[in-house]
Amino acid sequence: MSVKLRHGESQDALLKRFRKEVIKDRILSTYRKNRWFVSKSETRRLAKQRATRKANRKTTHRYY
């Protein structure tokens, strides 16, 4: 990831633009996700849990 300094751009603006690019490319989230090894079975189990929670949220009606 690299960002080139534009003519007349301040260091703060350059840093802000760099942070936006990092967030857009999901670099930090990918890094955090890959910090620890997770087995395939664990990944499948977590995905199943997420799908179950998502399905429950869709079927549960909230009345206010």
Secondary structure, 3 states (H helix, E strand, C coil): CCCCCCCCCCHHHHHHHHHHHHHHCCHHHHHHHCCCCCCHHHHHHHHHHHHHHHHHHHHCCCCC
